[in-house]
Amino acid sequence: MSDQPLNEAAPIASEYPDYDPIQELHLAELEAKREGEIHSVKSNTVTMADILAAPPRKVQAYIPHLAIGGGLAMLSAPPKEGKSTLLFHALGAMTTGKPFLGEPTNHAKIVYAFEQSEFILKTQLNENPVPSLIGNKDIHIIPLEKNGKLSQIQEDEHGQMFAVRQPFLNWNEQVAYWVSELSNLKAEILVIDTFSAFALLAGGEVNDAGIIVQKLTTLKQAVYAYNCNAAIIINHHLRKIAAGREPDFNDVANSFGMRAVPDSNLLLHNPKLMGRPNVRKLKIEGRFGLVPDRYIELTPEGYVTRENIGQALPERNVDDQHVLFNAHKLNPDLEGMGQKKVAGEIGVSEYQVIQFRKQYPPAARTFGNARDKGTLKDLLPFGYNFGNA
């Protein structure tokens, strides 16, 4: 017997010179891994061990907190306070490979269902230009007139062709239409602007948390069945807020369902800073830990974070009320001035002056006209120091 070790691959190697046993073993391992992945995808369940052992997603978020891979984000704000404008800047930055609010983004294509017509959208963007949208082929808009089943093509008296579409009659049809557009365009993000415009809610359903949860869950299931890494962004409204109060997440319309289902909730509002009309306050809550509130400002280059604005003026800051009271005490002539001039004289926002005048009658504002300190004290904030008044 030969002292040399037996090489079982030798006969094969002599017959097939290109044969590589290492490569064959590697291919067998890849095939086994692929079979395991197919079994995992086809399975209706996944073990907790597999969930915890799974490698991190290649894309955690396309836009941090706003476009989450495999997640739904809800952006809420009062009407006309810049929800769509913020989204246009965020999506424009993401599709052109730029960071947004100082954080990196990951490129993706978008299907954007818009509640207004193409004409209104163009007018809005002409008034509030977003440079990153010019020539942008990765954001696909579904204007309101295109959101429906195509029934026929017609021609008007000027020879211009147009499509006749039938509105969707139920939520499942609407969602199926959006998913088909995602699939056709190979897009990863669906934007719905706004939820109430497309949700097809009947009278009592608008306040029914069960209906809201059901519709949002159906939407998530349909989108993630198409692509488990897709992101959903929904623009939504706040309820009417009492004057002088900063909105919070309880002010989101249909707040129980709208806070329960999304993976990230964002709240945008205008703090009405004097001389800073483009500043907004952004609050974020979700499943990914605490996120500090931030002030952001729209500039010609887009939105930027303003870290130093936080001390400028919380709307309900009692110290600011003391400033207003003391100013009126020292100068009763302020009572006869307009709110804008008063704001400039004192160094607070015009919004604060408006709320101050709504909250306290003239007798409480102008100390010189107040005779009864006991009555006046009842009108002033708790703990206010009268000093020598």
PyMOL commands that set and color helices and strands:
alter all, ss='L'
color gray80, all
select helices_A, chain A and resi 10-15+21-42+48-53+83-95+118-127+131-133+144-146+171-185+195-198+203-207+209-226+249-251+255-260+307-309+318-330+332-336+339-346+350-359+362-365+367-369+373-379
alter helices_A, ss='H'
color red, helices_A
select strands_A, chain A and resi 61-63+67-68+72-77+110-114+139-142+149-155+161-166+189-193+231-237+264-269+279-286+291-299+302-305
alter strands_A, ss='S'
color yellow, strands_A
deselect
rebuild
show_as cartoon
